[in-house]
Amino acid sequence: MTSQSISTRPPRTGEAIRILDEAERQILTLPTGKLRVVDVAAALEMSHANVYRFFKNRDDLLDGLVDRWLKDGEARALAAIEMHNASGDQLKHVLLSLHVQTRAKIASAPGVIDIYLRALNKRTQAVEHHRTFLIGICADILSRGIRDGEFAIETDQIIPALALIESATRKFTHPLLISEGLPEDTPTEAERVLGVFIEAVRSAPQLFSAPERPTK
């Protein structure tokens, strides 16, 4: 696997992990969906000053949650690859597992979508690292599928194929669109969209070729 992790800061350890665990529990289970440092500290029976030893402020604690969720998504993507042999199945389950994970978090409490949207606006580097990581994984899978004879596209069609799947799955990857689609059965819809894409790279490579320019 050539894709690299998004790691943008040293991993949290010890007490910092306990604080993040409690912050995540409160975000995902409490009805308000809001996060207050004093509530996290009280639940852990520590002073809020102790929380500030590990996180500069509430925003830093939210950043820690964003990093954790992104890295968890990466781990799920890699696990999906290990669970399947066929490249098409790997590609489908990498993207489907990420959709299901993000959808479940957003559906859990009102404040979760605000954290995701905050990340898109203020944690742009971490989000872009994550996007690059996922594109790298998908590129690796497509390359392997071509090499193994499962996919009919050529190597020079990988980039347009990646652009198409990123566009086609935006509804299932963008937090705001996921939030708007909560009343729908988006996991089933995502599986169908991914199925169409995978069938195309297996049997309709012409869809990923640049259109010929008309001759004068």
C-alpha positions as a Markdown table, in Angstrom:
| # | Residue | x | y | z |
|---|---|---|---|---|
| 1 | Met | 0.0 | 0.0 | 0.0 |
| 2 | Thr | 1.6 | 3.3 | -1.1 |
| 3 | Ser | -0.9 | 5.6 | 0.5 |
| 4 | Gln | 0.3 | 7.5 | 3.6 |
| 5 | Ser | -1.6 | 8.3 | 6.7 |
| 6 | Ile | -3.0 | 11.8 | 7.4 |
| 7 | Ser | -1.0 | 12.0 | 10.7 |
| 8 | Thr | -0.6 | 15.8 | 11.2 |
| 9 | Arg | 0.3 | 15.7 | 14.9 |
| 10 | Pro | 1.9 | 13.3 | 17.4 |
| 11 | Pro | -0.5 | 10.6 | 18.6 |
| 12 | Arg | -2.4 | 11.3 | 21.9 |
| 13 | Thr | -1.5 | 9.0 | 24.8 |
| 14 | Gly | -2.6 | 8.3 | 28.4 |
| 15 | Glu | -4.7 | 11.0 | 30.0 |
| 16 | Ala | -5.3 | 12.8 | 26.7 |
| 17 | Ile | -6.9 | 9.7 | 25.3 |
| 18 | Arg | -9.2 | 9.5 | 28.3 |
| 19 | Ile | -10.3 | 13.1 | 27.7 |
| 20 | Leu | -10.9 | 12.4 | 24.0 |
| 21 | Asp | -12.9 | 9.2 | 24.8 |
| 22 | Glu | -15.2 | 11.2 | 27.1 |
| 23 | Ala | -15.5 | 14.1 | 24.7 |
| 24 | Glu | -16.5 | 11.7 | 22.0 |
| 25 | Arg | -19.0 | 9.9 | 24.3 |
| 26 | Gln | -20.7 | 13.1 | 25.1 |
| 27 | Ile | -20.8 | 14.3 | 21.5 |
| 28 | Leu | -22.2 | 11.0 | 20.2 |
| 29 | Thr | -24.7 | 10.2 | 23.1 |
| 30 | Leu | -25.9 | 13.4 | 24.7 |
| 31 | Pro | -29.0 | 14.9 | 23.2 |
| 32 | Thr | -27.7 | 18.4 | 22.9 |
| 33 | Gly | -24.7 | 17.4 | 20.8 |
| 34 | Lys | -22.7 | 20.2 | 22.2 |
| 35 | Leu | -19.4 | 19.9 | 23.9 |
| 36 | Arg | -18.3 | 21.8 | 27.0 |
| 37 | Val | -14.8 | 21.3 | 28.6 |
| 38 | Val | -16.3 | 21.7 | 32.1 |
| 39 | Asp | -18.7 | 18.8 | 31.4 |
| 40 | Val | -15.9 | 16.6 | 30.1 |
| 41 | Ala | -13.8 | 17.4 | 33.2 |
| 42 | Ala | -16.7 | 16.7 | 35.5 |
| 43 | Ala | -17.4 | 13.3 | 34.0 |
| 44 | Leu | -13.8 | 12.4 | 34.5 |
| 45 | Glu | -13.7 | 13.8 | 38.0 |
| 46 | Met | -10.9 | 16.2 | 37.2 |
| 47 | Ser | -10.6 | 20.0 | 37.1 |
| 48 | His | -11.1 | 21.7 | 33.7 |
| 49 | Ala | -7.6 | 23.1 | 34.2 |
| 50 | Asn | -6.3 | 19.5 | 33.9 |
| 51 | Val | -8.1 | 19.2 | 30.5 |
| 52 | Tyr | -6.2 | 22.4 | 29.4 |
| 53 | Arg | -2.9 | 20.6 | 30.2 |
| 54 | Phe | -3.6 | 18.5 | 27.1 |
| 55 | Phe | -5.8 | 20.6 | 25.0 |
| 56 | Lys | -5.3 | 24.4 | 24.7 |
| 57 | Asn | -9.0 | 25.1 | 24.5 |
| 58 | Arg | -12.4 | 23.7 | 23.3 |
| 59 | Asp | -11.4 | 24.2 | 19.7 |
| 60 | Asp | -8.2 | 22.2 | 20.2 |
| 61 | Leu | -10.3 | 19.4 | 21.8 |
| 62 | Leu | -12.6 | 19.5 | 18.8 |
| 63 | Asp | -9.6 | 19.3 | 16.5 |
| 64 | Gly | -8.5 | 16.2 | 18.4 |
| 65 | Leu | -11.9 | 14.6 | 17.7 |
| 66 | Val | -11.7 | 15.5 | 14.0 |
| 67 | Asp | -8.2 | 13.9 | 13.8 |
| 68 | Arg | -9.5 | 10.8 | 15.6 |
| 69 | Trp | -12.5 | 10.4 | 13.3 |
| 70 | Leu | -10.4 | 10.9 | 10.1 |
| 71 | Lys | -7.8 | 8.3 | 11.3 |
| 72 | Asp | -10.5 | 5.9 | 12.3 |
| 73 | Gly | -11.9 | 6.3 | 8.7 |
| 74 | Glu | -8.5 | 5.4 | 7.3 |
| 75 | Ala | -8.3 | 2.3 | 9.5 |
| 76 | Arg | -11.7 | 1.2 | 8.4 |
| 77 | Ala | -10.7 | 1.7 | 4.7 |
| 78 | Leu | -7.6 | -0.4 | 5.2 |
| 79 | Ala | -9.6 | -3.1 | 7.1 |
| 80 | Ala | -12.1 | -3.2 | 4.2 |
| 81 | Ile | -9.2 | -4.0 | 1.8 |
| 82 | Glu | -8.0 | -6.8 | 4.0 |
| 83 | Met | -11.5 | -8.4 | 4.2 |
| 84 | His | -11.9 | -8.8 | 0.4 |
| 85 | Asn | -9.8 | -10.3 | -2.4 |
| 86 | Ala | -11.4 | -8.9 | -5.6 |
| 87 | Ser | -10.4 | -5.3 | -6.3 |
| 88 | Gly | -14.0 | -4.4 | -7.1 |
| 89 | Asp | -15.2 | -5.6 | -3.7 |
| 90 | Gln | -12.4 | -3.8 | -2.0 |
| 91 | Leu | -13.2 | -0.5 | -3.7 |
| 92 | Lys | -16.9 | -0.8 | -2.9 |
| 93 | His | -16.4 | -1.6 | 0.7 |
| 94 | Val | -13.7 | 1.0 | 1.3 |
| 95 | Leu | -16.1 | 3.8 | 0.3 |
| 96 | Leu | -19.3 | 2.2 | 1.6 |
| 97 | Ser | -17.7 | 1.7 | 5.1 |
| 98 | Leu | -16.7 | 5.3 | 5.2 |
| 99 | His | -20.2 | 6.4 | 4.3 |
| 100 | Val | -21.9 | 4.2 | 6.9 |
| 101 | Gln | -19.4 | 5.3 | 9.6 |
| 102 | Thr | -19.8 | 9.1 | 8.9 |
| 103 | Arg | -23.6 | 8.7 | 8.5 |
| 104 | Ala | -23.9 | 7.0 | 11.9 |
| 105 | Lys | -21.9 | 9.7 | 13.6 |
| 106 | Ile | -23.9 | 12.5 | 12.1 |
| 107 | Ala | -27.2 | 10.8 | 12.9 |
| 108 | Ser | -26.2 | 10.3 | 16.5 |
| 109 | Ala | -26.5 | 13.9 | 17.8 |
| 110 | Pro | -27.3 | 17.4 | 16.4 |
| 111 | Gly | -23.8 | 18.8 | 17.2 |
| 112 | Val | -21.9 | 16.2 | 15.2 |
| 113 | Ile | -22.6 | 17.8 | 11.8 |
| 114 | Asp | -21.3 | 21.1 | 13.2 |
| 115 | Ile | -18.0 | 19.5 | 14.0 |
| 116 | Tyr | -17.6 | 18.0 | 10.5 |
| 117 | Leu | -18.5 | 21.4 | 8.9 |
| 118 | Arg | -16.1 | 23.1 | 11.2 |
| 119 | Ala | -13.4 | 20.7 | 10.1 |
| 120 | Leu | -14.1 | 21.5 | 6.4 |
| 121 | Asn | -13.7 | 25.2 | 7.1 |
| 122 | Lys | -10.9 | 25.3 | 9.7 |
| 123 | Arg | -9.1 | 21.9 | 9.4 |
| 124 | Thr | -8.6 | 22.1 | 5.7 |
| 125 | Gln | -5.1 | 20.6 | 5.8 |
| 126 | Ala | -6.2 | 17.5 | 7.8 |
| 127 | Val | -9.3 | 17.1 | 5.5 |
| 128 | Glu | -7.1 | 17.4 | 2.4 |
| 129 | His | -4.6 | 14.9 | 3.8 |
| 130 | His | -7.5 | 12.5 | 4.4 |
| 131 | Arg | -8.9 | 13.0 | 0.9 |
| 132 | Thr | -5.5 | 12.4 | -0.6 |
| 133 | Phe | -5.1 | 9.2 | 1.4 |
| 134 | Leu | -8.5 | 7.9 | 0.1 |
| 135 | Ile | -7.7 | 8.8 | -3.5 |
| 136 | Gly | -4.4 | 7.0 | -3.1 |
| 137 | Ile | -6.1 | 3.9 | -1.8 |
| 138 | Cys | -8.6 | 3.9 | -4.7 |
| 139 | Ala | -5.8 | 4.4 | -7.2 |
| 140 | Asp | -3.9 | 1.5 | -5.7 |
| 141 | Ile | -7.0 | -0.7 | -6.0 |
| 142 | Leu | -7.7 | 0.3 | -9.6 |
| 143 | Ser | -4.0 | -0.4 | -10.5 |
| 144 | Arg | -4.2 | -3.8 | -8.8 |
| 145 | Gly | -7.5 | -4.6 | -10.6 |
| 146 | Ile | -5.9 | -3.7 | -14.0 |
| 147 | Arg | -2.8 | -5.8 | -13.2 |
| 148 | Asp | -4.9 | -8.8 | -12.2 |
| 149 | Gly | -7.1 | -8.5 | -15.2 |
| 150 | Glu | -10.3 | -7.7 | -13.3 |
| 151 | Phe | -10.6 | -4.2 | -14.6 |
| 152 | Ala | -10.7 | -3.5 | -18.4 |
| 153 | Ile | -9.5 | 0.1 | -18.2 |
| 154 | Glu | -5.9 | 1.1 | -19.0 |
| 155 | Thr | -3.5 | 2.7 | -16.6 |
| 156 | Asp | -3.9 | 6.1 | -18.2 |
| 157 | Gln | -7.6 | 5.9 | -17.5 |
| 158 | Ile | -7.1 | 5.7 | -13.7 |
| 159 | Ile | -7.2 | 9.5 | -13.2 |
| 160 | Pro | -10.5 | 10.1 | -15.1 |
| 161 | Ala | -11.9 | 7.0 | -13.3 |
| 162 | Leu | -11.0 | 8.5 | -9.9 |
| 163 | Ala | -12.5 | 11.9 | -10.9 |
| 164 | Leu | -15.7 | 10.2 | -11.9 |
| 165 | Ile | -16.1 | 8.2 | -8.7 |
| 166 | Glu | -15.3 | 11.2 | -6.6 |
| 167 | Ser | -18.0 | 13.1 | -8.3 |
| 168 | Ala | -20.5 | 10.3 | -8.3 |
| 169 | Thr | -20.1 | 9.6 | -4.6 |
| 170 | Arg | -20.1 | 13.2 | -3.4 |
| 171 | Lys | -23.5 | 12.7 | -1.9 |
| 172 | Phe | -22.1 | 9.9 | 0.2 |
| 173 | Thr | -18.9 | 11.5 | 1.3 |
| 174 | His | -19.6 | 15.2 | 1.9 |
| 175 | Pro | -20.9 | 15.6 | 5.6 |
| 176 | Leu | -23.5 | 18.3 | 4.7 |
| 177 | Leu | -25.0 | 16.1 | 1.9 |
| 178 | Ile | -24.9 | 13.1 | 4.2 |
| 179 | Ser | -26.8 | 15.1 | 6.8 |
| 180 | Glu | -29.4 | 16.2 | 4.3 |
| 181 | Gly | -29.8 | 12.6 | 3.1 |
| 182 | Leu | -30.4 | 11.1 | 6.6 |
| 183 | Pro | -34.1 | 10.4 | 5.9 |
| 184 | Glu | -33.1 | 8.3 | 2.8 |
| 185 | Asp | -31.6 | 4.8 | 2.6 |
| 186 | Thr | -28.3 | 6.2 | 1.4 |
| 187 | Pro | -26.2 | 3.1 | 2.2 |
| 188 | Thr | -28.3 | 1.1 | -0.3 |
| 189 | Glu | -28.1 | 4.0 | -2.8 |
| 190 | Ala | -24.3 | 4.3 | -2.3 |
| 191 | Glu | -23.9 | 0.5 | -2.9 |
| 192 | Arg | -25.9 | 0.7 | -6.1 |
| 193 | Val | -23.8 | 3.7 | -7.4 |
| 194 | Leu | -20.6 | 1.9 | -6.5 |
| 195 | Gly | -21.9 | -1.2 | -8.2 |
| 196 | Val | -22.5 | 0.7 | -11.5 |
| 197 | Phe | -19.0 | 2.2 | -11.3 |
| 198 | Ile | -17.3 | -1.1 | -10.7 |
| 199 | Glu | -19.2 | -2.7 | -13.5 |
| 200 | Ala | -18.1 | 0.1 | -15.8 |
| 201 | Val | -14.4 | -0.3 | -15.0 |
| 202 | Arg | -14.8 | -4.0 | -15.6 |
| 203 | Ser | -16.6 | -4.0 | -18.9 |
| 204 | Ala | -17.0 | -0.5 | -20.3 |
| 205 | Pro | -13.6 | 1.1 | -20.4 |
| 206 | Gln | -14.6 | 3.5 | -23.2 |
| 207 | Leu | -16.5 | 5.5 | -20.6 |
| 208 | Phe | -13.2 | 6.6 | -19.1 |
| 209 | Ser | -11.6 | 7.7 | -22.4 |
| 210 | Ala | -11.2 | 11.4 | -23.3 |
| 211 | Pro | -13.6 | 12.3 | -26.1 |
| 212 | Glu | -12.0 | 12.7 | -29.5 |
| 213 | Arg | -11.6 | 16.2 | -30.8 |
| 214 | Pro | -13.4 | 16.9 | -34.0 |
| 215 | Thr | -11.1 | 17.2 | -37.0 |
| 216 | Lys | -11.2 | 20.5 | -38.9 |
